[in-house]
Amino acid sequence: MPSEMGPSTGASEERGSCHGNKLSTSFSPHVVTKVDIKSLEYAGPVDVNLLCPICQCPFFIPVRLPCDHVFCSECLQQSIQAQEQLQSTTCPTCRGAFDSTGPSPFQLVPRVIHQLVENLPVKCPSLRKGCLGEVPRGDIQDHVEKYCPYSDVQCPADACGFLLDRKDFAKGRCLHSHTVCQGCSRTFFERDLEDHRRKHCSFVTLTCPHCDLGFLRYQFENHVKACPEAISTCQAAPYGCDFQDKAQSLDHHSKTCALLKLVPFLEAQNDRLESQAIALDLLKAKHHSLETVLSNITDTLETCDIRQQGTAVETFDSQSHTPEPYDATIHHLLSGHESLRRDVDRMSMEMSNLDAKARTMILNESLHTKDELSRANAAISSIRMQLNWLTSPNHQREFPPRFNGASASVETSVAASDPRRPAGLQNLRRLSDDARQEPKL
């Protein structure tokens, strides 16, 4: 955004502030920009082997340690300074110790690495101003100093302390006088007025490319969207409809377009496909992580098997020998694996025992229940037969009850004392009167 200098009042007095400045006798621009290599934007992906492990940027003045790890010279110096209070200086990557106080603590880096990093294409630092140049990183300073039209150079006026672009230096005069915009009446530097009118001024007249009518900038965008002469495409264009015409014809086409009726369904399908693609990416990431873990465990077990199948193992004193971290890690993993396997086996045996006990208990309970049901059915059948006999008079006449000795003597004495009782009915039980009441128990 061009720098606005304030209201237009007093602009005539400020206009002459730079007019009295004496122009420099030298017409060669002096570039004041020093390129920061670390802040450059690269035009394409960079090989990870060319990135500094500390700053994660492509190497700048690379140096190599005795352990063959390469870093930027400035990054490594900062790492050494951070370790001044320690007893030894170590490599930031492998923690290998090296002597940083010697005459030549660093080793030379192969020239091919210098060439690779210097040939990486980078974008011009003045990209936001409009320079689209892409040059090798080794030539970026020359590009800024000699060729970039948007590089900041000193104003040709000796007493002017402002900067201007290289493309404006050829005009040979100071462009930092205050100028009022005729459209919006705001004050700008003369060098920024053209850019302001071309991109930002709301009162500049723009011509519609469809109807050739002029509109102010703040009205132009809304008019282009609603211009009746503009050529528009059908809303189903992303799904295969090739119709293009003016707005009136497009309204008639929308009533007959078959694809337009399917647009809501197709958009819903696209949303589902996108959600499924996201879920698939997550599953792929999980699968990859699981494969990595499985591969690490397999490598660890294979390494352990190789060590077990090797030659004789040296014995050390338990007090003087300290296991290496890698051996301790393997031992910890194997012991954990064995303990988990034993726990799983024990749980499997306990589950089998519980299952067998539960089946046996259910079988015993079922047999006991069946016996109880059989006894109950037999008792019910017996009671039913007795009830049938007691409630049936015909059964009593056909099968008179038999009595034991005491009962027989009593019945005989009763029959003898009652001469009116028939002989055939002396031993019969008196029946209840059917006509008077029902039999009762």
Buried (B, 14 or more C-beta within 10 A) or exposed (E): EBEBBEEBEEBEEBBEBBEEBEBBEEEEBEBEBEBEBEEBEBEEEBEEEBBBEBBEBBBBBBBBBEBEBBBBBBBBBBBBEEEEEEEEBBBBBEEBEBEBEEEEBBEEBEEEBBEBBBEBEBBBBBEEBEBEBBBBBBBBBEBBBEBBBBBBBBBBBBEBEBBBBBBBBEEEBBBBBBBBBEBBEBBBBBBBBEBBBEEBBEEBEBEBEBBEEEBBBEEBEEBBEEBEEBEBEBBBBEBEBEBEBBEEEBEEBBEEBEBBEBBEEBEEEEEEEEEEEEEEEEEEEEEEEEEEEEEEEEEBBEEBEEEEEEEEEEEEEEEEEEEEEEEEEBEEBEEEEEEEEEEEEEEEEEEEEEEEEEEEEEEEEEEEEEEEEEEEEEEEEEEEEEEEEEEEEEEBEEEEEEEEEEEEEEBEEEBEEEEEEEEEEEBBEEEEEEEEEEEEE
